[in-house]
Amino acid sequence: MREKLTKGDVKKIEEEIEHRKLVVRKECLEAVKEARAHGDLSENFEYHAAKREKNQNESRIRYLENMLKNAVIVSEESREDEVGLNNTVTLYMEDDGEEETYKLVTSIRGNSMHNKISMESPLGRAILRKKVGDRVLVKANETYSYYVTIRKIENTDEEADQIRGF
């Protein structure tokens, strides 16, 4: 599947790859070398832990490089009066009678624990390009759907957003 990324996402991924190659990789190699010097490798916990960390770092580099290679760049621009990427949106949830605030982001930055929803999630797809006052049907799956009303749209940036781990 091709990941949808903004130019900001690409920049963050490239920075992480560079950090992992230039800093973390060297630290991991030093840790492996030091642990190897402690003797018997079959019972050397430090050696196995250092090797595991080195392998995880290399795996993360490959994962990020592959993501960039297959990415589709999407624009984060939208009209001022409609929901777009990096907008913080206040929604009235009709079922609960409560307001909730979410930031619409790409899936690489999605984090439901911090109210950052992916533009590819059911809620994200439903509210994308809608306007304040719109009543929107959100289809969670084939048997469950609910209505939300868009109360407020604020422009925010993606600087503080972290890309997800794996």
Order of alpha helices (4+ residues) and beta strands (2+ residues): beta-alpha-alpha-alpha-beta-beta-beta-beta-alpha-beta-beta
